[in-house]
Amino acid sequence: VIYIYFNHQDPTFSLFSGIVATIIFFIIFKLTGENKIGFGDVKLIFILGLFYRLFQLNFILLVSSLVGIIVGVIFSMIQKKNIRKVQVPFGSVLAIASILIIFLSFIPQFGEYLNNLNLIELVFIQNA
């Protein structure tokens, strides 16, 4: 809420992206059961949805998947297990990816890319 207030964003877009992302993750949570993703992941994606927009959130999911693959390979090498037996907590990977996106947004080209994703979303929502 503080981020939205100080950055002069329209809170309806942030609330919309948070609710849509939560609904999608809640459906995944119900379909896969509690052993794949937990309800904490659903709550975390709601908070990330409030902070980021939908297209930016898709990018965060892509980055978190890549970070999860890297962490999974490292865990499998350390534990000397098969890669399919290693379990990586998705909430931690989501948090790492979102922090990584925040730090990368200070790079001018990358920050401009994130802003362009925001503009694409605004065009889609306004034309709907």
N, C-alpha and C positions, 0 to 999 in steps of 0.2 A: 504494500500500500504506500509506503514511504517512497519507494522507487518510482512508482507511477506518479505520485504527487510532485516530486521534485523534477521529474523529466517531462512534465506536462503532457502525459499520454492520456488518451481517452480510456477510461477504465473499462468500458464495455468491450473493447477489443481484447484486453488482457483477460477479463473474466470469460469471454467467449472461448479464447484459446485454452484457458485452464479447464473449462468444463468439457470441451470437446476432447482434449487429451485424456482427461480423467475417465470419460465414458469409454474411450477406446481401450485404455489400460484396464478398466474394470471388466470389460468384456473378455479381454485376454486372461485376466485373473480368474474369472469364473470358468472359462473354457479349459484352461490348463490345470487348474487346481492350485492349491497353496504351495505345492512343492516346486513350482517353476518360478513364479514371481509372487512376492508377498503383498499384503495390503499396504505396507509401508512404501513400496514402490509406487503404488497408485497415488498415495498422498503426496509423495515427493514429486511426481509428474504434475500434480495439480499446482503445487507451488512453483515449479519451473514454468508451467504454462502461464501463470500470472506474471512471471518475470520476463519471459520471452514470448514472442508471437508464434503462430503455428508453423510458418515456414522455417523460422529459426529453430523451433523445437524439433522439426524433422532433421535439421542439420545436427542438432545435439544428439539425437538418437543414433544418427550415423556415426558420429565421433565416439559416442559411448560404446557402440558395437565394436568399433575398431580398438578402442582402449581395452574392452573386455577380452577381445581375442589376444591382444598382447599380454595382458595380465594372466589369462588362462594358460598361454604357452609358457610363461615364466613360472607359474605355479606347477605346471606339469613337469618342467625340467627340475625344479627344486625338490618336489615330492617324488620324482621318478615314477609317475603314474601315467597311464594312458590319458591322452588329451580329453577323451570322452568321459572319463571318471572325475575330472576336476570340476568343482562347482565354484563359480565366481559370483559373489553377491552383486546383483544388478543395481541396487540402490547406491552402493559405493562407486560403481563405475559411472553411473549417471552424475553423481556429485563431482567426481574427478573431471568428467567431460565438460560439465557446465563451468567449473572453475577454469579449465583450460581455455574454453571459449571466451571467458571474461578477459583473461590475460592476452589472448591472441587478438582481441578486438582493439587493443592499443596499437597494433601494427596498422598503419594507414590503409593499405590495400585490403586487408582482411576486414577491418571495421567498415570500409565502404561496401564490401561484399555483403556483410550482415545487414547494413542499412538498405541495400538493394533488395534483399529478401523481404524486409519489412515493407518496402514500397510495393513489391509484387503482391503481397497479401492484401494490402490496403486497396489496390486496384481490383482484385478479385472480389473482395467483400463489398465494395461500393457499387460494382456492376451487377451484383446478384440481386 
